[in-house]
Amino acid sequence: MGKFLLLVIAAAFEVGGDALIRSGPKGGGWLLMALGAVVLASYGVMVNLTSLDFSRLMGLYIVIFFVVAQLTAVLVFREKLQLPVLAGGVLVVGGGLTMACWPPS
């Protein structure tokens, strides 16, 4: 459970850092963009603190990142999820879980 929580926090940092950078050109200025870069660098460190194999780590992380990103889009940016995003999300989640959970050969 600790590794999963670490990946959820890392995903929140990645999405949050991107949101900060996104707000810079829209009136937030360079300070928010610089803060976003620091937050993004923090995500990179956090996601690699687990002892999972890199391929399995990325499979699971991509699933978590996708879910956190879509929640942020809906809750923070007030976006409505469209059918292509939901359909693609099913593929992302299915593929990521397959990579992360398939028993090693």
C-alpha positions in Angstrom: 0.0 0.0 0.0 2.9 2.4 0.7 4.2 2.1 -2.9 0.7 2.8 -4.2 0.3 5.9 -2.0 3.7 7.1 -3.1 2.6 6.8 -6.8 -0.6 8.6 -6.1 1.3 11.5 -4.5 3.7 11.5 -7.4 0.8 11.7 -9.9 -0.7 14.6 -7.9 2.7 16.4 -8.1 2.9 15.8 -11.9 -0.6 17.0 -12.5 -0.2 19.9 -10.1 3.1 21.0 -11.6 1.6 20.9 -15.1 -1.4 22.9 -13.9 0.9 25.5 -12.4 2.8 25.8 -15.6 -0.4 25.9 -17.6 -1.6 28.9 -15.5 1.5 30.9 -16.1 0.8 32.1 -19.6 -2.9 32.7 -18.6 -2.0 35.4 -16.2 -0.2 33.6 -13.4 3.2 34.7 -14.5 6.7 33.2 -14.5 6.7 32.6 -10.8 3.9 30.0 -11.1 5.6 28.4 -14.1 8.9 28.2 -12.1 7.0 26.6 -9.1 5.4 24.2 -11.5 8.9 23.1 -12.8 10.0 22.4 -9.2 6.9 20.4 -8.5 7.4 18.4 -11.7 11.0 17.7 -10.7 9.7 16.5 -7.3 7.3 14.1 -9.1 10.3 12.6 -11.0 12.1 11.9 -7.8 9.1 10.5 -6.0 8.0 8.1 -8.7 11.4 6.5 -8.7 11.6 5.9 -5.0 9.8 2.6 -5.3 11.6 -0.6 -5.8 9.4 -1.8 -8.7 10.9 -2.8 -12.0 10.8 0.2 -14.3 8.4 -1.3 -16.9 5.9 -2.4 -14.2 6.3 0.9 -12.4 5.5 2.9 -15.5 2.5 0.6 -16.3 1.0 1.2 -12.9 2.0 4.8 -12.7 0.4 5.6 -16.0 -2.9 4.3 -14.8 -2.7 6.4 -11.6 -1.6 9.5 -13.5 -4.5 9.2 -16.0 -7.1 8.9 -13.2 -5.6 11.8 -11.2 -5.3 13.9 -14.4 -9.0 13.3 -15.3 -10.1 14.0 -11.7 -8.2 17.3 -11.8 -9.7 18.2 -15.2 -13.2 17.7 -13.8 -12.8 19.1 -10.3 -10.3 21.9 -10.9 -10.7 23.0 -14.5 -14.4 22.2 -14.6 -14.1 20.2 -17.8 -16.6 17.6 -18.9 -15.1 14.3 -19.9 -15.9 13.4 -23.5 -16.5 9.9 -24.8 -13.1 9.6 -26.6 -11.4 10.4 -23.3 -13.5 7.8 -21.4 -13.0 5.2 -24.2 -9.2 5.8 -24.3 -9.1 5.8 -20.5 -10.5 2.3 -20.5 -7.6 1.2 -22.8 -5.1 3.1 -20.7 -6.3 1.6 -17.4 -6.6 -1.9 -18.9 -3.1 -1.8 -20.6 -1.4 -0.3 -17.5 -2.9 -2.8 -15.2 -2.0 -5.6 -17.6 1.7 -4.5 -17.5 1.8 -3.9 -13.8 -0.1 -7.1 -12.7 0.9 -9.8 -15.2 3.0 -12.4 -13.3 6.7 -12.3 -14.3 7.7 -15.1 -16.6 
